[in-house]
Amino acid sequence: MVVGDAIRTAATRLAPISDTARLDAELLMAHALGLTRSDMLLRAMREPAPEGFAALIERRAGHEPVAYITGTAEFYGLTLAATPATLIPRGDSETLIEAALEHVCEHGGEQGRVVDLGTGSGALLLAMLANREGWEGVGIDASEDALAVATGNAAALGLAHCSTWHHRNWHTPGWADDLGTFDLVLCNPPYVEADAQLEPQVREHEPASALFAGPEGLDDYRVLIPQLRALLNPDGIAILEIGANQAEAVGALAAASGFATALRRDLAGRPRALILI
């Protein structure tokens, strides 16, 4: 069977479990061929399908995310390593980077310090550093396995020289005592309700510790937000990712800690980033 036919057959196989069955099949075929998707579509569609492709499709049919199968994910123009130790970076989170870069440009920040709390793959921190030469960054995570992924991504992207990484947990007293202060705090904390109905590819494969935050999804905000002022320079801001229905609740927590807030929506128009000023 040639590549084009194998992709069509695979897309049919994946249709019951994926809204992006054709794209999934194309990405997995490109991975099996060792090509980019663009190169595959341009010059390999009539080539024989590789033997390993069928096994990749069966993994996807079992709800394993494409990013974990291929080992990579795209975020804000960067190619990042992705493993089950970290959440898969999502396009919705790019809203935080857009808000951060807009703020920095408006306030003339040619140099500065940024910290990414719960860095996971390092996506937020590395996207910021890749777009702001002269800035330095710190990433923290409670998972040593996640930090290994993040430091590997920093090295692969040539950003190891301007980033440092620490094994820290914001639930532990004194976790930030030696980090200093920052012009920008970025954070995509756990914010999913414990009983939320998630797709199997998320609930069964992505790390629960990075997803769930109590019955309302607010437990980590309650712990973290009161600690943010001590991390910020006088003109610094914090940008937190929030769930689509959490703007009011997280905004109230921020106000109780003395912050004014501004809301940014993602491309679908959903509340996604809360800016604490």
C-alpha positions as CSV (number, residue, x, y, z in Angstrom):
1,M,0.0,0.0,0.0
2,V,1.3,3.5,-0.9
3,V,1.5,6.3,1.6
4,G,-1.6,8.1,0.4
5,D,-3.8,5.1,0.6
6,A,-2.4,4.1,4.0
7,I,-3.2,7.6,5.3
8,R,-6.8,7.3,4.1
9,T,-7.3,3.9,5.7
10,A,-5.8,5.1,8.9
11,A,-8.0,8.2,9.0
12,T,-11.0,6.0,8.8
13,R,-9.7,3.8,11.6
14,L,-9.1,6.9,13.8
15,A,-12.4,8.7,13.0
16,P,-14.3,7.2,16.0
17,I,-11.8,8.5,18.5
18,S,-10.4,11.7,17.0
19,D,-11.9,14.9,15.6
20,T,-8.7,15.4,13.6
21,A,-8.3,11.8,12.3
22,R,-6.8,12.8,8.9
23,L,-4.3,15.2,10.5
24,D,-3.4,12.6,13.1
25,A,-2.7,10.0,10.3
26,E,-0.6,12.4,8.3
27,L,1.5,13.4,11.3
28,L,2.1,9.8,12.3
29,M,2.9,8.8,8.7
30,A,5.4,11.7,8.4
31,H,7.0,10.6,11.7
32,A,7.2,7.0,10.4
33,L,8.9,8.2,7.2
34,G,11.3,10.6,9.0
35,L,9.9,13.6,7.0
36,T,8.1,16.8,7.8
37,R,4.4,16.7,7.0
38,S,5.0,19.2,4.2
39,D,7.7,17.2,2.6
40,M,5.6,14.0,2.9
41,L,2.6,15.7,1.2
42,L,4.8,17.1,-1.6
43,R,6.9,14.1,-2.5
44,A,6.1,10.9,-0.7
45,M,2.4,10.2,-1.2
46,R,3.0,7.5,-3.8
47,E,5.9,5.8,-2.0
48,P,5.4,2.5,-0.2
49,A,4.0,2.9,3.3
50,P,6.6,2.0,6.0
51,E,5.9,-1.1,8.1
52,G,6.0,0.7,11.4
53,F,3.0,3.0,10.5
54,A,0.3,0.5,11.4
55,A,1.7,0.1,15.0
56,L,1.6,3.9,15.4
57,I,-2.0,4.0,14.3
58,E,-2.9,1.4,16.8
59,R,-1.3,3.4,19.6
60,R,-3.4,6.4,18.5
61,A,-6.5,4.3,18.3
62,G,-5.9,3.5,22.0
63,H,-6.2,7.2,22.7
64,E,-2.5,7.9,23.1
65,P,-1.8,11.5,22.1
66,V,0.0,12.1,18.8
67,A,2.6,14.3,20.6
68,Y,3.6,11.4,22.9
69,I,3.8,9.0,20.0
70,T,6.0,11.3,17.9
71,G,7.8,12.7,20.9
72,T,7.4,16.3,19.8
73,A,4.9,19.2,20.0
74,E,4.7,22.6,18.4
75,F,4.3,25.8,20.6
76,Y,4.6,29.4,19.4
77,G,6.8,28.4,16.5
78,L,9.1,26.2,18.6
79,T,9.4,22.4,18.3
80,L,9.5,20.9,21.8
81,A,10.2,17.4,23.1
82,A,7.0,16.0,24.6
83,T,6.8,13.0,27.0
84,P,4.1,11.7,29.4
85,A,6.1,13.6,32.2
86,T,4.5,16.9,31.0
87,L,1.3,18.3,29.7
88,I,1.3,18.6,25.9
89,P,1.7,22.4,25.1
90,R,-1.5,23.7,23.5
91,G,-2.3,26.6,21.2
92,D,-4.6,28.1,23.8
93,S,-1.7,28.7,26.1
94,E,-0.1,30.9,23.4
95,T,-2.5,33.6,24.7
96,L,-0.2,34.1,27.7
97,I,2.8,34.7,25.5
98,E,0.9,37.2,23.3
99,A,-0.2,39.1,26.4
100,A,3.4,39.0,27.9
101,L,5.1,40.2,24.7
102,E,2.5,43.0,24.3
103,H,3.1,44.2,27.9
104,V,6.9,44.0,27.5
105,C,6.8,45.9,24.2
106,E,4.6,48.6,25.6
107,H,6.9,49.1,28.7
108,G,10.2,49.0,26.9
109,G,11.6,45.9,28.5
110,E,14.8,45.3,26.6
111,Q,16.1,43.3,29.5
112,G,14.3,41.6,32.3
113,R,13.7,38.4,34.3
114,V,10.8,36.0,33.8
115,V,9.8,33.0,35.9
116,D,7.6,30.1,34.7
117,L,5.9,28.4,37.6
118,G,5.0,24.8,36.9
119,T,7.1,24.9,33.7
120,G,6.4,21.4,32.5
121,S,8.0,21.1,29.1
122,G,9.3,24.7,29.4
123,A,7.0,25.9,26.7
124,L,6.0,29.2,28.2
125,L,9.4,30.2,29.4
126,L,11.2,29.1,26.3
127,A,8.7,30.9,24.0
128,M,9.3,34.1,26.0
129,L,13.0,33.8,25.9
130,A,13.1,32.9,22.2
131,N,11.3,36.2,21.5
132,R,13.1,38.5,24.0
133,E,16.8,38.5,23.5
134,G,18.4,40.0,26.6
135,W,16.0,38.5,29.0
136,E,16.8,35.7,31.4
137,G,14.4,33.1,32.8
138,V,13.8,30.7,35.6
139,G,11.6,27.6,35.4
140,I,10.4,25.7,38.4
141,D,8.5,22.4,38.6
142,A,7.6,19.9,41.3
143,S,8.4,17.1,38.9
144,E,12.0,16.2,38.3
145,D,11.0,14.3,35.2
146,A,9.3,17.4,33.8
147,L,12.4,19.4,34.5
148,A,14.5,17.0,32.6
149,V,12.3,17.5,29.6
150,A,12.4,21.3,30.0
151,T,16.2,21.5,30.3
152,G,16.5,19.3,27.3
153,N,14.3,21.6,25.3
154,A,16.3,24.6,26.4
155,A,19.5,23.0,25.2
156,A,18.0,22.0,21.9
157,L,16.7,25.5,21.3
158,G,20.0,27.2,22.2
159,L,18.4,28.8,25.3
160,A,20.3,27.0,28.1
161,H,22.6,30.1,28.6
162,C,19.7,32.3,29.6
163,S,17.6,29.9,31.6
164,T,17.9,28.1,34.9
165,W,15.7,25.4,36.3
166,H,14.8,24.4,39.8
167,H,12.9,21.5,41.5
168,R,10.4,23.4,43.6
169,N,6.8,23.1,44.9
170,W,4.8,26.2,45.7
171,H,3.0,24.2,48.4
172,T,6.3,24.0,50.4
173,P,7.3,26.9,52.7
174,G,10.4,28.8,51.5
175,W,10.3,27.4,48.0
176,A,11.0,30.8,46.4
177,D,13.3,32.4,49.0
178,D,16.4,32.3,46.8
179,L,14.8,33.0,43.4
180,G,14.9,36.8,43.6
181,T,12.2,39.0,42.0
182,F,10.9,39.2,38.4
183,D,9.5,41.5,35.9
184,L,7.1,38.8,34.6
185,V,5.6,35.7,36.2
186,L,4.0,33.1,33.9
187,C,2.0,30.2,35.2
188,N,-0.2,27.5,33.8
189,P,-1.1,25.8,37.0
190,P,-3.4,22.7,37.5
191,Y,-6.9,24.1,37.2
192,V,-9.2,21.2,36.2
193,E,-12.0,20.1,38.5
194,A,-11.4,16.7,40.1
195,D,-14.6,15.2,38.5
196,A,-14.3,17.0,35.2
197,Q,-15.2,14.9,32.1
198,L,-12.0,14.8,30.0
199,E,-11.2,13.1,26.8
200,P,-9.5,9.7,27.3
201,Q,-6.4,11.0,25.6
202,V,-6.1,13.6,28.3
203,R,-7.3,11.8,31.4
204,E,-5.5,8.5,30.7
205,H,-2.2,9.8,29.4
206,E,-1.4,13.3,30.6
207,P,0.0,13.8,34.1
208,A,-2.8,14.1,36.7
209,S,-0.6,16.3,39.0
210,A,-0.5,18.9,36.3
211,L,-4.2,18.8,35.6
212,F,-6.4,18.5,38.7
213,A,-6.7,21.1,41.5
214,G,-9.5,20.1,43.8
215,P,-13.3,20.0,43.4
216,E,-13.5,23.5,41.9
217,G,-10.1,23.5,40.1
218,L,-9.0,26.4,42.3
219,D,-6.8,24.8,44.9
220,D,-3.5,25.9,43.4
221,Y,-4.7,29.4,42.7
222,R,-5.6,29.7,46.4
223,V,-2.1,28.7,47.4
224,L,-0.1,30.5,44.7
225,I,-1.8,33.9,44.2
226,P,-1.1,35.2,47.7
227,Q,2.6,34.4,47.1
228,L,3.0,36.3,43.8
229,R,3.5,39.8,45.1
230,A,6.8,38.8,46.8
231,L,8.0,37.5,43.4
232,L,7.3,40.6,41.5
233,N,9.4,43.7,40.9
234,P,7.5,47.0,41.5
235,D,6.3,47.3,37.9
236,G,6.1,43.5,37.3
237,I,3.0,41.5,36.3
238,A,1.8,37.9,36.6
239,I,-0.1,36.1,33.8
240,L,-2.0,33.0,34.8
241,E,-3.8,30.6,32.6
242,I,-7.4,29.9,33.7
243,G,-10.2,27.6,32.7
244,A,-13.0,29.0,30.5
245,N,-15.3,29.4,33.5
246,Q,-12.9,30.5,36.1
247,A,-12.3,34.2,35.4
248,E,-14.6,35.5,38.1
249,A,-13.4,33.1,40.8
250,V,-9.7,33.6,40.1
251,G,-10.2,37.3,39.7
252,A,-11.7,37.4,43.2
253,L,-8.7,35.6,44.6
254,A,-6.4,38.1,42.9
255,A,-8.4,41.0,44.2
256,A,-8.2,39.6,47.8
257,S,-4.4,39.7,47.4
258,G,-4.4,43.3,46.2
259,F,-4.1,42.8,42.5
260,A,-6.0,44.6,39.7
261,T,-6.7,42.2,36.8
262,A,-7.2,42.2,33.1
263,L,-8.6,39.3,31.0
264,R,-7.3,38.0,27.7
265,R,-9.3,35.6,25.6
266,D,-8.0,32.8,23.3
267,L,-8.7,32.6,19.6
268,A,-12.0,30.8,20.3
269,G,-13.1,33.8,22.4
270,R,-12.9,31.9,25.7
271,P,-11.3,33.4,28.8
272,R,-7.8,32.1,28.9
273,A,-5.3,34.4,30.6
274,L,-5.7,36.6,33.7
275,I,-3.2,39.4,34.0
276,L,-2.4,40.4,37.6
277,I,-1.1,43.9,38.0
